[in-house]
Amino acid sequence: MRKLVVFVWLFLMVQLCYAQKSSYSKLASEIKKNISYATGYVYNEQPDYNIDSLCLATAKKSVKLLANTNWTNASYKNLGLRLSLSSKDKTDIKIFNFGYDCGGTRRVITHPIIQWKNGAGKTFAYNFSNKINCSFTEIYKLKSPGRNLYLLIGYESGDGSCYQ
């Protein structure tokens, strides 16, 4: 009986691991498809398509993937997530971008997503494009006793009506 319980437990663990890997593979496939579409998007050809909704949903999916995987930068790049910035310390902060050309004076609308690790090595991610669309180009660690604080500097062109 004990052997049966151990066997069933091992079988369920293998199934669970496979199911998680399979769900992340499916998620990665959706992200790659969406980013590929956004990258090739041309406003003049599809003015009624809501590309912003697609990009926000893709950013949300990317956060889920980035927070639960520790893939190589090349693997993320293969999905269309471009590494724009990374820190050189134990937090291993990385900022990934994807975006689309809106066709207006603003040109490219960038969707930044940050990934980092806490002191225990657990990976987290956050979608900056919920609040701002920009390309981060610099990162500075701030002096703060007992806390890891960083200053991120970035840019994004404004649109003709000066809205950002």
N, C-alpha and C positions, 0 to 999 in steps of 0.2 A: 504494500500500500504506500509506503514511504517513497519507494522508487517511482511510483506512478505520480505522486504529488510533485516530486522534484521534476519529473519529465514534463508534466503539464505546465509547471511554473516556467521552466526553460523555454518550452514551446511558445508560451504567451509572451515572454520577454523578446524572443526573436521576432515574433509577429509585430510586436509594438515597435521595435527598432526599425523593422522594414517599413512599417506603415509611416513612421515619421520621416524616414529618408525619402519614401515615395511622395509624401505630401510636399516636402521641400523641393523635390525635383519638379513636381507639377507647378508649384509656386514660381520656381525659377523660370520655367518654360513660359508661364503667363507674363512674367516681368520682361523677359527677353522679347516676346511678341509685342507687348505694349510699347516698350522703348523703341523698338525697331519702327513701329508705326509712327510714333511721335517724332522720331528723327527725320523720317521722310515726309512728314506732314507739310502740306502747302496750303496756306489759308485761302488763296485765290481759287483753288480747285474745290474746296469744301468749306465755305464760309459759315455754314450752319452747324458744322460738327463741333461738339463741345470738347475740344482737346484738353482744356484745363481740368475737366472732370476725370478724363482718362489719366492724365498725369498725376493728379492727386491720389487717385485710387492706386496707381502704380507705385507712388511713393509710399503709401501705406503698406502695400504688399512687400516692398523692398525693406521697410523697417522690420517687418516680421521675419523676413529671411536673414537680414543682417544681425538681428538680435539673437537668432537661434543657430547660427552657423559660424564657423571660423574657416571659411574657404580662403584660398589664396587671392591676392589682388587680381591675378590673371583670370581666375574663375568669375569674379564679379565683373571684370572688364568684358568678358565673353557675353555677359547678359546685357551689356550696354551701360553699366554703371562705371563712370570714369572717376578714378581716384585723383582728386585735385589737391589734396593736402593730407599730411600725416605727421604725427608727433614722433619724437625719438625717445620717449620715456615709457615707463611701465603701463601707463594708461592706454597706450597704443591707439591714440585718437586718429581716426581716418574720416575724411569727408569725401563722399562720393556724389557725383552730379550726373544728371541726365536732363535733357531739355528739348525744346523745339523752337524752330524759327517762326515767329508770329507774323513775319512779313511786314511789320510796321517799323516805325523809327526805333523802337526798343530792340528789335532784332530777336536775339535768343532769350527765351524765358527759361531760366535754370531752376532745377529742383534739387536742392542740396539735402543730403541725408548724412547724419553723423553716426559713427560707430565708435565705441570705446569700451575699455575693460575697467572694472573696479579693482580694488586691492586684492580681492580673492580670485581674480582672473575671470569673473563672469562677464560675458559680453552683453552690451546694451546698444540700442540704436534709437534715434529720434529723427523725425521728419521736420526739418527746418522750414520746408516749403509751406507748412501750415501757417507760418507767420511772415516769411520773407522769401523772396526768390533772388538769389545772388550766387556769385562764384567766390568762394573764400580762397584767398591767396597766401595768407600769412597766419601763423599761430604763435602766440607768446604765452609762456607759463608765467603767471603772476605770483609775486611773493605773498604767501598767505600761510600763516602758521596753522598746521593741522588740517589744511584743506588743499585740494588740487583745483585751482581756478585758472582758467585760460581766457585769453583775449583772441578772438578770431576777427580777422580783417578781410573784407571782401568788397566786391563791387558788382553793379549791374546797371546797365544803361537805363535811363528813364524813358517813359513814353512821351509822345508829343504833348499830352495834357499834364505832364509833370506828376503823374501818379505812380507811386511805387508801394 
